Amino acid sequence: MLILGIESSCDETGVALVDASGHDTPRLLGHALHSQIEMHQAYGGVVPELASRDHIRRVLPLTDEVLAQAGLPLSAVDAVAYTRGPGLAGALLVGSGVACAMGMALGKPVMGVHHLEGHLLSPFLSADPPRFPFVALLVSGGHTQLMRVDGVGRYELLGETIDDAAGEAFDKSAKLLGLGYPGGPALARLALEGNPQAYKFPRPLLHSGDLDFSFAGLKTAVLTQVKRLAHARPEGPATPQLAQALDAAQKADVAASVQAAIVDVLVKKSLSAIAATGLRRLVVAGGVGANALLREQLNAACQRQNVRVHYPELHLCTDNGAMIALAAGLRVQAGLLAAGGGAAAYRFDVRPRWPLSELAITAL
């Protein structure tokens, strides 16, 4: 069964084709991605209307590129999967609309996929795929969660952020340092030049006794430190002039200290989840999962405790169509998505807010 996957939840347009025949893990046949980073940089963040318009321009050329990689015509596609949510409503509607139109034209079914489930299952496309059950750390710009995963669609929420996500803490700290958009990768690069022990930033909820996260207080601590270094009034606003008052060494030290605090919390909470569940396998997914320090420290900690840790391939850490096609294929194989179709399925059905925990009890 050949499944075409379309991802358009935010600022990346992704299309991919997987072969989900039989019971083997779906195989990636083609993959293409366009990032809108350059377009949004001028605004310091994602502009939803511009994102939606760019998805419209990119999705069909990317589809042609993927089919050319696979050496197959569009008519060979057996089903079209799209990101149903969560994400930006307008951006999701682009992917949904294209998938429904394509499915109707081909007379093939369409499948709505949960964006986070795509991230969660993306390591199954890696050279070292995991096996069920495992603990999953979903860590991205908008989400930080720990899940127990016993199979496709069998998810138990163990803990999540009660305010900012880890990716937000990276991005907001980067903005305070004047690093622009996207902030997380820029901060990680700058951190290589700094001292991670220069500033003692808080590790929120590190000893809370549960598996929840909190990063809002860390962001506040970074703002306070930047103001102190800039000799600014503590009650004053966070302005671009604050970053301009810092020298290169100060910025690098703040970046390294922020990254160390975030990674410390993610590593220790992940190990606590492993201990609480008794499982010996950890999966890390989402954009922050590409962070080199996080991988280094998780690898070392898990090796000491004889725990296997799995990641997506680096090019599949960000949003992409491959994870959407894969998730649809795995759900079909698990009997959780029907391979049939029909006119009733061709509806523009998106869910901008959609808890991953609902997948265990709610059909797509």
TORPALUM-142109 format. One record per residue (C-alpha): residue number from 1; residue in three letters; x, y, z. Coordinates in steps of 0.1 Angstrom, whole numbers, plus 5000, padded with zeros to 4 digits. Layout:
SITE resi resn    X    Y    Z
SITE  NUM  ALA    X    Y    Z
...
//
This chain:
SITE resi resn    X    Y    Z
SITE    1  MET 5000 5000 5000
SITE    2  LEU 5015 5033 4989
SITE    3  ILE 5007 5063 5011
SITE    4  LEU 5014 5099 5002
SITE    5  GLY 5019 5120 5033
SITE    6  ILE 5014 5158 5035
SITE    7  GLU 5026 5179 5064
SITE    8  SER 5015 5216 5067
SITE    9  SER 5009 5223 5104
SITE   10  CYS 5032 5253 5107
SITE   11  ASP 5062 5266 5088
SITE   12  GLU 5074 5236 5069
SITE   13  THR 5058 5220 5039
SITE   14  GLY 5066 5183 5037
SITE   15  VAL 5056 5156 5013
SITE   16  ALA 5066 5119 5013
SITE   17  LEU 5057 5085 5000
SITE   18  VAL 5060 5053 5020
SITE   19  ASP 5053 5017 5011
SITE   20  ALA 5032 5002 5039
SITE   21  SER 5026 4968 5023
SITE   22  GLY 5024 4938 5045
SITE   23  HIS 5033 4939 5082
SITE   24  ASP 5069 4952 5079
SITE   25  THR 5077 4988 5090
SITE   26  PRO 5066 5012 5062
SITE   27  ARG 5095 5020 5039
SITE   28  LEU 5103 5055 5028
SITE   29  LEU 5103 5058 4990
SITE   30  GLY 5106 5096 4986
SITE   31  HIS 5108 5127 5008
SITE   32  ALA 5108 5164 5001
SITE   33  LEU 5107 5194 5024
SITE   34  HIS 5105 5232 5021
SITE   35  SER 5112 5254 5052
SITE   36  GLN 5097 5288 5055
SITE   37  ILE 5124 5300 5079
SITE   38  GLU 5139 5326 5055
SITE   39  MET 5104 5341 5048
SITE   40  HIS 5095 5345 5085
SITE   41  GLN 5129 5358 5097
SITE   42  ALA 5120 5394 5088
SITE   43  TYR 5091 5391 5113
SITE   44  GLY 5109 5373 5142
SITE   45  GLY 5084 5344 5141
SITE   46  VAL 5058 5326 5121
SITE   47  VAL 5031 5347 5104
SITE   48  PRO 5001 5323 5100
SITE   49  GLU 4987 5339 5069
SITE   50  LEU 5020 5339 5051
SITE   51  ALA 5026 5303 5062
SITE   52  SER 4993 5292 5047
SITE   53  ARG 4999 5310 5014
SITE   54  ASP 5034 5295 5011
SITE   55  HIS 5020 5260 5017
SITE   56  ILE 4997 5265 4988
SITE   57  ARG 5026 5273 4965
SITE   58  ARG 5048 5245 4976
SITE   59  VAL 5027 5213 4982
SITE   60  LEU 5021 5203 4946
SITE   61  PRO 5057 5209 4933
SITE   62  LEU 5070 5189 4963
SITE   63  THR 5045 5161 4955
SITE   64  ASP 5059 5160 4919
SITE   65  GLU 5095 5159 4934
SITE   66  VAL 5086 5130 4957
SITE   67  LEU 5069 5109 4929
SITE   68  ALA 5100 5115 4907
SITE   69  GLN 5123 5102 4935
SITE   70  ALA 5101 5071 4937
SITE   71  GLY 5098 5067 4900
SITE   72  LEU 5061 5064 4903
SITE   73  PRO 5030 5082 4888
SITE   74  LEU 5004 5098 4911
SITE   75  SER 4980 5071 4900
SITE   76  ALA 5000 5045 4919
SITE   77  VAL 4992 5061 4952
SITE   78  ASP 4967 5041 4973
SITE   79  ALA 4959 5066 5000
SITE   80  VAL 4967 5102 5009
SITE   81  ALA 4975 5112 5045
SITE   82  TYR 4976 5147 5059
SITE   83  THR 4982 5164 5092
SITE   84  ARG 4949 5169 5108
SITE   85  GLY 4962 5187 5139
SITE   86  PRO 4974 5202 5161
SITE   87  GLY 4988 5233 5144
SITE   88  LEU 4979 5265 5127
SITE   89  ALA 4943 5263 5115
SITE   90  GLY 4949 5279 5081
SITE   91  ALA 4980 5259 5075
SITE   92  LEU 4963 5227 5084
SITE   93  LEU 4934 5235 5060
SITE   94  VAL 4959 5237 5031
SITE   95  GLY 4971 5202 5036
SITE   96  SER 4936 5189 5043
SITE   97  GLY 4922 5206 5012
SITE   98  VAL 4949 5193 4989
SITE   99  ALA 4947 5158 5004
SITE  100  CYS 4909 5157 5000
SITE  101  ALA 4910 5170 4965
SITE  102  MET 4937 5146 4955
SITE  103  GLY 4919 5117 4971
SITE  104  MET 4887 5125 4953
SITE  105  ALA 4904 5129 4920
SITE  106  LEU 4921 5095 4924
SITE  107  GLY 4891 5078 4940
SITE  108  LYS 4914 5069 4969
SITE  109  PRO 4909 5073 5007
SITE  110  VAL 4923 5102 5028
SITE  111  MET 4936 5098 5063
SITE  112  GLY 4939 5125 5090
SITE  113  VAL 4970 5120 5112
SITE  114  HIS 4980 5135 5145
SITE  115  HIS 5011 5157 5141
SITE  116  LEU 5026 5145 5174
SITE  117  GLU 5020 5109 5167
SITE  118  GLY 5040 5114 5135
SITE  119  HIS 5069 5127 5156
SITE  120  LEU 5064 5100 5182
SITE  121  LEU 5067 5072 5155
SITE  122  SER 5093 5089 5133
SITE  123  PRO 5122 5069 5148
SITE  124  PHE 5108 5038 5131
SITE  125  LEU 5122 5052 5099
SITE  126  SER 5157 5054 5114
SITE  127  ALA 5186 5029 5109
SITE  128  ASP 5180 5019 5146
SITE  129  PRO 5142 5016 5150
SITE  130  PRO 5128 5010 5185
SITE  131  ARG 5105 4982 5196
SITE  132  PHE 5074 4986 5218
SITE  133  PRO 5070 4993 5246
SITE  134  PHE 5090 5024 5254
SITE  135  VAL 5090 5058 5271
SITE  136  ALA 5089 5087 5247
SITE  137  LEU 5101 5122 5252
SITE  138  LEU 5082 5145 5228
SITE  139  VAL 5101 5178 5228
SITE  140  SER 5095 5206 5204
SITE  141  GLY 5087 5243 5201
SITE  142  GLY 5052 5238 5213
SITE  143  HIS 5052 5205 5232
SITE  144  THR 5071 5188 5260
SITE  145  GLN 5056 5155 5271
SITE  146  LEU 5066 5122 5285
SITE  147  MET 5045 5092 5272
SITE  148  ARG 5044 5055 5278
SITE  149  VAL 5040 5039 5245
SITE  150  ASP 5028 5002 5244
SITE  151  GLY 5019 5002 5207
SITE  152  VAL 5005 5022 5179
SITE  153  GLY 4976 5042 5194
SITE  154  ARG 4983 5029 5229
SITE  155  TYR 4997 5060 5247
SITE  156  GLU 4997 5070 5283
SITE  157  LEU 5006 5105 5293
SITE  158  LEU 5032 5105 5321
SITE  159  GLY 5039 5142 5324
SITE  160  GLU 5039 5174 5304
SITE  161  THR 5048 5210 5306
SITE  162  ILE 5025 5232 5327
SITE  163  ASP 5035 5263 5309
SITE  164  ASP 5062 5269 5283
SITE  165  ALA 5076 5240 5263
SITE  166  ALA 5114 5234 5261
SITE  167  GLY 5115 5247 5226
SITE  168  GLU 5098 5279 5237
SITE  169  ALA 5124 5283 5264
SITE  170  PHE 5152 5280 5237
SITE  171  ASP 5134 5304 5214
SITE  172  LYS 5125 5330 5240
SITE  173  SER 5160 5330 5255
SITE  174  ALA 5175 5334 5220
SITE  175  LYS 5153 5364 5214
SITE  176  LEU 5165 5380 5246
SITE  177  LEU 5200 5376 5232
SITE  178  GLY 5191 5391 5199
SITE  179  LEU 5197 5359 5180
SITE  180  GLY 5167 5362 5157
SITE  181  TYR 5145 5334 5143
SITE  182  PRO 5146 5304 5146
SITE  183  GLY 5161 5310 5180
SITE  184  GLY 5167 5274 5193
SITE  185  PRO 5193 5263 5168
SITE  186  ALA 5210 5297 5169
SITE  187  LEU 5213 5295 5207
SITE  188  ALA 5227 5260 5205
SITE  189  ARG 5254 5271 5181
SITE  190  LEU 5263 5301 5203
SITE  191  ALA 5264 5278 5234
SITE  192  LEU 5294 5260 5219
SITE  193  GLU 5314 5291 5226
SITE  194  GLY 5303 5297 5261
SITE  195  ASN 5306 5284 5297
SITE  196  PRO 5276 5263 5307
SITE  197  GLN 5284 5270 5344
SITE  198  ALA 5287 5308 5340
SITE  199  TYR 5252 5315 5353
SITE  200  LYS 5232 5293 5377
SITE  201  PHE 5198 5292 5361
SITE  202  PRO 5169 5274 5378
SITE  203  ARG 5159 5238 5369
SITE  204  PRO 5121 5241 5375
SITE  205  LEU 5103 5211 5389
SITE  206  LEU 5135 5190 5388
SITE  207  HIS 5127 5176 5423
SITE  208  SER 5089 5179 5422
SITE  209  GLY 5084 5141 5425
SITE  210  ASP 5063 5140 5393
SITE  211  LEU 5071 5140 5356
SITE  212  ASP 5058 5174 5347
SITE  213  PHE 5079 5202 5333
SITE  214  SER 5079 5240 5337
SITE  215  PHE 5101 5264 5317
SITE  216  ALA 5084 5298 5323
SITE  217  GLY 5105 5305 5354
SITE  218  LEU 5137 5298 5335
SITE  219  LYS 5127 5323 5308
SITE  220  THR 5121 5349 5336
SITE  221  ALA 5155 5341 5352
SITE  222  VAL 5172 5346 5318
SITE  223  LEU 5155 5380 5314
SITE  224  THR 5166 5390 5348
SITE  225  GLN 5202 5380 5341
SITE  226  VAL 5203 5398 5307
SITE  227  LYS 5190 5430 5324
SITE  228  ARG 5217 5427 5351
SITE  229  LEU 5244 5423 5325
SITE  230  ALA 5230 5452 5305
SITE  231  HIS 5228 5474 5336
SITE  232  ALA 5191 5479 5329
SITE  233  ARG 5163 5486 5353
SITE  234  PRO 5149 5453 5367
SITE  235  GLU 5113 5466 5361
SITE  236  GLY 5121 5478 5326
SITE  237  PRO 5107 5461 5294
SITE  238  ALA 5125 5434 5274
SITE  239  THR 5138 5455 5244
SITE  240  PRO 5162 5447 5216
SITE  241  GLN 5186 5472 5232
SITE  242  LEU 5193 5448 5261
SITE  243  ALA 5210 5423 5238
SITE  244  GLN 5231 5451 5222
SITE  245  ALA 5245 5460 5256
SITE  246  LEU 5260 5425 5261
SITE  247  ASP 5294 5415 5246
SITE  248  ALA 5300 5383 5227
SITE  249  ALA 5314 5364 5256
SITE  250  GLN 5284 5373 5279
SITE  251  LYS 5259 5362 5252
SITE  252  ALA 5278 5329 5247
SITE  253  ASP 5279 5322 5284
SITE  254  VAL 5241 5329 5288
SITE  255  ALA 5233 5307 5258
SITE  256  ALA 5255 5278 5272
SITE  257  SER 5240 5282 5307
SITE  258  VAL 5204 5282 5294
SITE  259  GLN 5210 5252 5272
SITE  260  ALA 5226 5233 5302
SITE  261  ALA 5195 5241 5324
SITE  262  ILE 5170 5229 5298
SITE  263  VAL 5189 5197 5289
SITE  264  ASP 5195 5189 5326
SITE  265  VAL 5157 5189 5332
SITE  266  LEU 5149 5169 5301
SITE  267  VAL 5175 5142 5309
SITE  268  LYS 5166 5138 5345
SITE  269  LYS 5129 5137 5339
SITE  270  SER 5133 5112 5311
SITE  271  LEU 5154 5089 5335
SITE  272  SER 5127 5093 5362
SITE  273  ALA 5101 5082 5337
SITE  274  ILE 5122 5051 5328
SITE  275  ALA 5125 5043 5365
SITE  276  ALA 5088 5048 5372
SITE  277  THR 5077 5025 5343
SITE  278  GLY 5104 4999 5346
SITE  279  LEU 5109 5001 5308
SITE  280  ARG 5144 4999 5293
SITE  281  ARG 5139 5018 5261
SITE  282  LEU 5136 5056 5254
SITE  283  VAL 5125 5073 5222
SITE  284  VAL 5133 5110 5218
SITE  285  ALA 5113 5129 5191
SITE  286  GLY 5105 5164 5180
SITE  287  GLY 5126 5193 5168
SITE  288  VAL 5145 5197 5201
SITE  289  GLY 5155 5161 5198
SITE  290  ALA 5181 5172 5173
SITE  291  ASN 5200 5192 5200
SITE  292  ALA 5235 5178 5202
SITE  293  LEU 5240 5184 5239
SITE  294  LEU 5207 5166 5247
SITE  295  ARG 5217 5136 5226
SITE  296  GLU 5251 5135 5242
SITE  297  GLN 5239 5136 5277
SITE  298  LEU 5210 5112 5272
SITE  299  ASN 5233 5087 5254
SITE  300  ALA 5257 5088 5284
SITE  301  ALA 5230 5086 5311
SITE  302  CYS 5211 5058 5293
SITE  303  GLN 5243 5038 5287
SITE  304  ARG 5251 5040 5324
SITE  305  GLN 5217 5026 5332
SITE  306  ASN 5216 5000 5304
SITE  307  VAL 5187 5018 5286
SITE  308  ARG 5185 5019 5248
SITE  309  VAL 5177 5053 5234
SITE  310  HIS 5164 5060 5199
SITE  311  TYR 5161 5091 5178
SITE  312  PRO 5148 5100 5144
SITE  313  GLU 5173 5107 5117
SITE  314  LEU 5184 5143 5120
SITE  315  HIS 5166 5153 5088
SITE  316  LEU 5134 5139 5102
SITE  317  CYS 5135 5157 5135
SITE  318  THR 5117 5188 5122
SITE  319  ASP 5082 5187 5108
SITE  320  ASN 5081 5165 5076
SITE  321  GLY 5058 5145 5054
SITE  322  ALA 5076 5112 5061
SITE  323  MET 5064 5110 5096
SITE  324  ILE 5028 5117 5085
SITE  325  ALA 5028 5090 5059
SITE  326  LEU 5046 5066 5083
SITE  327  ALA 5020 5072 5111
SITE  328  ALA 4992 5065 5086
SITE  329  GLY 5008 5033 5074
SITE  330  LEU 5014 5020 5109
SITE  331  ARG 4978 5028 5119
SITE  332  VAL 4965 5009 5088
SITE  333  GLN 4987 4979 5097
SITE  334  ALA 4975 4980 5133
SITE  335  GLY 4938 4981 5122
SITE  336  LEU 4932 5016 5136
SITE  337  LEU 4926 5033 5102
SITE  338  ALA 4904 5018 5075
SITE  339  ALA 4920 5014 5041
SITE  340  GLY 4887 5021 5025
SITE  341  GLY 4873 5056 5016
SITE  342  GLY 4844 5073 5000
SITE  343  ALA 4829 5107 4995
SITE  344  ALA 4821 5110 5033
SITE  345  ALA 4859 5110 5039
SITE  346  TYR 4866 5140 5017
SITE  347  ARG 4859 5167 5042
SITE  348  PHE 4882 5195 5053
SITE  349  ASP 4885 5182 5089
SITE  350  VAL 4912 5197 5110
SITE  351  ARG 4918 5200 5147
SITE  352  PRO 4942 5229 5156
SITE  353  ARG 4940 5218 5193
SITE  354  TRP 4942 5180 5197
SITE  355  PRO 4956 5162 5227
SITE  356  LEU 4976 5132 5218
SITE  357  SER 4961 5113 5247
SITE  358  GLU 4928 5112 5228
SITE  359  LEU 4942 5089 5202
SITE  360  ALA 4939 5059 5225
SITE  361  ILE 4901 5064 5227
SITE  362  THR 4891 5085 5196
SITE  363  ALA 4891 5072 5161
SITE  364  LEU 4907 5094 5134
//
